[in-house]
Amino acid sequence: MKKYVNLVIALCISFGISSISWADGPRIKFKQLSHDYGKVFSGQTVSAEFEFLNEGTGVLKIQGLSSSCGCTKAVEGSKEISHCGSGKIFVEFDTAGLKAGRKQKTIFVRSNDPVNPVVKLTLLADVVKELNVSPMSLNRKVSSVEKPVVFPLDITDSAKKSYRITEVSTVEGEAQVELDPSSLTLEPRKTHHLNLFLKLKPDPNRSFYAGRIRLKTDHPYESEIEIPFLVKLEN
């Protein structure tokens, strides 16, 4: 019985010391854990601030930041926060190249808080594209590339104003591309039909050609539209 009592006392003392040591550490507390940008045009880069407090007794140290993808980045305003002090995490969300729809990205904040060493911050946005192409990728099998490969393409302007396609080119530069019609004004709320003529250099050692076609527009955010292409040579 005496041994049992001594064991209980020892455990209580150990738990008490452990609790005190945990309570004396730094504590990170964010005022909000998510930020919703709402409607964001594809191609926009938007930013936000996440403010946090050190509610513990020790010095809070921000040890690292990471994100769920390359389209988001974060920079801390201060790496060391004293007791009752505050700091900020500055984040950016780049929507370039993202498809339209609801998006959720994550920032992970690592600190020396022993209770909550990793905090997850969530970024939300409704990405909107006003200039949409169909199909989104171009594929064709041909017997020869002696003649230009023709790709029909539809472009829909879902905005309330007109925009223009100002230039067409290939990203890699090994192919040439022309647009018919050569210049096009996209009227609002309409779908426009056009043809892309892809000129490829004949090469007997090649079985396929791959690359990207780039359409430049005067849209303030969707200034470039890239369309991947793949041309296979039939045996």
C-alpha positions as CSV (number, residue, x, y, z in Angstrom):
1,M,0.0,0.0,0.0
2,K,2.8,2.4,0.9
3,K,4.6,1.6,-2.3
4,Y,1.4,2.3,-4.3
5,V,0.9,5.7,-2.5
6,N,4.5,6.6,-3.2
7,L,4.1,5.7,-6.9
8,V,0.9,7.9,-7.2
9,I,2.7,10.8,-5.5
10,A,5.7,10.4,-7.8
11,L,3.4,10.3,-10.9
12,C,1.6,13.4,-9.7
13,I,4.8,15.3,-9.1
14,S,6.1,14.2,-12.5
15,F,2.9,15.3,-14.2
16,G,2.9,18.6,-12.4
17,I,6.5,19.4,-13.4
18,S,5.6,18.4,-17.0
19,S,2.5,20.6,-17.0
20,I,4.5,23.5,-15.7
21,S,7.2,23.1,-18.4
22,W,4.5,22.9,-21.1
23,A,2.7,25.9,-19.8
24,D,5.9,28.0,-19.7
25,G,6.6,27.6,-23.4
26,P,5.7,30.0,-26.2
27,R,2.1,29.8,-27.7
28,I,1.2,30.8,-31.2
29,K,-2.3,32.0,-31.7
30,F,-3.6,33.2,-35.1
31,K,-6.5,35.7,-35.2
32,Q,-7.8,33.7,-38.3
33,L,-6.8,30.5,-39.9
34,S,-8.2,31.0,-43.4
35,H,-8.7,33.8,-45.9
36,D,-11.3,33.8,-48.7
37,Y,-10.4,36.0,-51.6
38,G,-13.8,35.5,-53.3
39,K,-13.8,36.1,-57.0
40,V,-10.3,36.3,-58.6
41,F,-9.6,36.5,-62.3
42,S,-7.3,33.9,-63.7
43,G,-3.8,35.5,-63.9
44,Q,-4.2,37.7,-60.9
45,T,-1.8,37.6,-57.9
46,V,-3.6,38.4,-54.7
47,S,-2.1,38.8,-51.2
48,A,-3.2,38.6,-47.6
49,E,-1.9,39.0,-44.0
50,F,-2.3,36.6,-41.2
51,E,-1.7,38.2,-37.8
52,F,-0.7,36.1,-34.8
53,L,0.0,36.5,-31.1
54,N,2.4,34.9,-28.6
55,E,0.2,34.0,-25.7
56,G,2.9,32.0,-23.9
57,T,5.7,33.1,-21.6
58,G,8.7,32.1,-23.7
59,V,10.0,33.7,-26.9
60,L,8.1,32.4,-30.0
61,K,10.3,31.6,-32.9
62,I,9.0,31.1,-36.4
63,Q,11.2,28.3,-37.8
64,G,9.9,27.8,-41.3
65,L,7.1,28.3,-43.8
66,S,6.0,26.0,-46.6
67,S,3.1,25.8,-49.1
68,S,1.0,23.1,-50.8
69,C,2.0,24.3,-54.3
70,G,4.3,26.7,-56.1
71,C,1.4,29.1,-56.7
72,T,1.5,30.3,-53.1
73,K,4.3,31.8,-51.1
74,A,4.6,33.2,-47.6
75,V,7.1,35.5,-45.8
76,E,7.1,36.1,-42.1
77,G,7.2,39.7,-40.8
78,S,9.2,38.7,-37.7
79,K,11.0,35.5,-36.7
80,E,11.0,36.1,-33.0
81,I,8.1,37.3,-31.0
82,S,8.3,38.1,-27.2
83,H,5.6,37.4,-24.6
84,C,2.3,39.1,-25.5
85,G,3.9,40.3,-28.8
86,S,2.4,40.0,-32.2
87,G,3.6,39.2,-35.7
88,K,2.4,38.7,-39.3
89,I,2.6,36.2,-42.1
90,F,2.4,37.7,-45.5
91,V,1.1,35.4,-48.2
92,E,0.6,35.6,-52.0
93,F,-1.6,33.5,-54.2
94,D,-0.7,33.5,-58.0
95,T,-3.6,32.2,-60.1
96,A,-1.7,32.1,-63.4
97,G,-2.3,28.9,-65.2
98,L,-5.0,27.6,-62.8
99,K,-8.3,26.3,-64.2
100,A,-11.5,28.0,-63.4
101,G,-13.3,26.9,-60.2
102,R,-13.1,26.9,-56.4
103,K,-9.5,26.6,-55.3
104,Q,-8.0,25.8,-51.9
105,K,-4.3,26.2,-51.0
106,T,-2.4,25.7,-47.8
107,I,0.4,27.5,-45.9
108,F,2.2,25.6,-43.1
109,V,3.8,27.6,-40.3
110,R,6.3,25.9,-38.1
111,S,7.3,27.4,-34.8
112,N,8.8,26.3,-31.4
113,D,5.4,26.2,-29.8
114,P,5.6,22.7,-28.1
115,V,1.8,22.3,-28.1
116,N,1.1,23.4,-31.6
117,P,4.3,23.3,-33.6
118,V,2.7,23.4,-37.1
119,V,-0.3,25.6,-37.9
120,K,-2.2,25.3,-41.2
121,L,-3.4,28.4,-42.9
122,T,-5.9,28.0,-45.7
123,L,-6.3,30.2,-48.8
124,L,-9.6,30.1,-50.8
125,A,-10.5,31.6,-54.1
126,D,-13.1,31.3,-56.9
127,V,-10.9,31.5,-60.0
128,V,-12.8,33.0,-63.0
129,K,-11.7,32.7,-66.6
130,E,-13.3,35.1,-69.1
131,L,-11.5,33.8,-72.1
132,N,-12.0,30.0,-72.6
133,V,-10.6,27.8,-75.4
134,S,-11.9,24.5,-76.7
135,P,-10.4,22.1,-77.0
136,M,-7.9,22.8,-74.2
137,S,-5.2,20.7,-75.9
138,L,-4.6,19.9,-79.6
139,N,-3.9,16.4,-80.8
140,R,-3.6,15.1,-84.4
141,K,-2.3,12.1,-86.3
142,V,-1.0,12.9,-89.8
143,S,0.8,11.0,-92.5
144,S,3.1,13.9,-93.3
145,V,4.0,17.4,-92.1
146,E,4.9,18.7,-95.5
147,K,1.7,20.8,-95.3
148,P,0.5,22.8,-92.3
149,V,-1.5,20.9,-89.7
150,V,-4.8,22.6,-89.2
151,F,-6.5,22.7,-85.8
152,P,-10.0,24.2,-85.4
153,L,-10.4,26.1,-82.2
154,D,-13.3,27.8,-80.4
155,I,-12.7,30.8,-78.1
156,T,-15.5,32.0,-75.9
157,D,-15.6,35.5,-74.4
158,S,-17.8,35.3,-71.3
159,A,-17.1,38.9,-70.2
160,K,-19.2,42.0,-70.7
161,K,-16.7,43.6,-73.0
162,S,-14.7,42.8,-76.2
163,Y,-11.1,41.7,-76.2
164,R,-8.7,41.1,-79.0
165,I,-6.2,38.4,-79.9
166,T,-3.1,40.4,-80.7
167,E,-0.5,37.7,-81.5
168,V,0.0,34.0,-81.9
169,S,3.2,32.1,-81.6
170,T,4.8,28.8,-80.4
171,V,6.6,28.7,-77.1
172,E,9.5,26.5,-78.1
173,G,10.1,28.2,-81.4
174,E,10.7,25.0,-83.5
175,A,7.3,25.4,-85.2
176,Q,5.5,28.2,-86.8
177,V,1.9,29.0,-86.4
178,E,-0.6,31.2,-88.1
179,L,-4.1,32.2,-87.1
180,D,-7.1,32.4,-89.5
181,P,-8.4,35.1,-89.2
182,S,-5.1,36.7,-88.6
183,S,-6.6,39.2,-86.1
184,L,-9.7,38.6,-84.1
185,T,-11.9,40.7,-81.9
186,L,-13.8,38.6,-79.4
187,E,-17.3,40.0,-78.9
188,P,-18.8,39.6,-75.5
189,R,-20.9,36.6,-74.6
190,K,-20.1,34.9,-77.9
191,T,-18.1,31.9,-79.1
192,H,-15.7,32.5,-82.0
193,H,-14.5,29.8,-84.4
194,L,-11.0,30.0,-85.9
195,N,-8.3,27.8,-87.3
196,L,-4.7,27.4,-86.3
197,F,-2.2,26.4,-89.0
198,L,0.8,24.7,-87.5
199,K,3.9,24.6,-89.8
200,L,6.4,21.8,-88.7
201,K,9.8,21.1,-90.2
202,P,9.9,17.7,-91.7
203,D,12.4,15.3,-90.0
204,P,12.6,11.6,-91.0
205,N,13.9,10.7,-87.5
206,R,10.9,12.1,-85.7
207,S,7.7,10.3,-84.9
208,F,5.9,13.1,-83.1
209,Y,6.0,16.9,-82.5
210,A,5.0,18.4,-79.1
211,G,4.9,22.0,-77.8
212,R,2.6,24.8,-76.9
213,I,0.8,27.5,-78.8
214,R,0.5,30.9,-77.2
215,L,-2.2,33.4,-77.9
216,K,-1.7,36.9,-76.7
217,T,-4.7,39.1,-75.8
218,D,-5.4,42.6,-74.5
219,H,-7.2,41.2,-71.5
220,P,-5.8,42.8,-68.3
221,Y,-5.2,39.5,-66.6
222,E,-5.6,36.8,-69.2
223,S,-3.0,38.3,-71.4
224,E,-1.6,34.9,-72.5
225,I,-3.4,31.7,-73.3
226,E,-1.2,28.6,-73.8
227,I,-2.5,25.5,-75.6
228,P,-0.4,22.3,-75.7
229,F,-0.3,20.4,-79.0
230,L,0.8,16.9,-80.0
231,V,1.2,15.8,-83.6
232,K,2.0,12.2,-84.3
233,L,3.2,10.8,-87.5
234,E,1.5,7.7,-88.8
235,N,3.7,4.8,-89.9
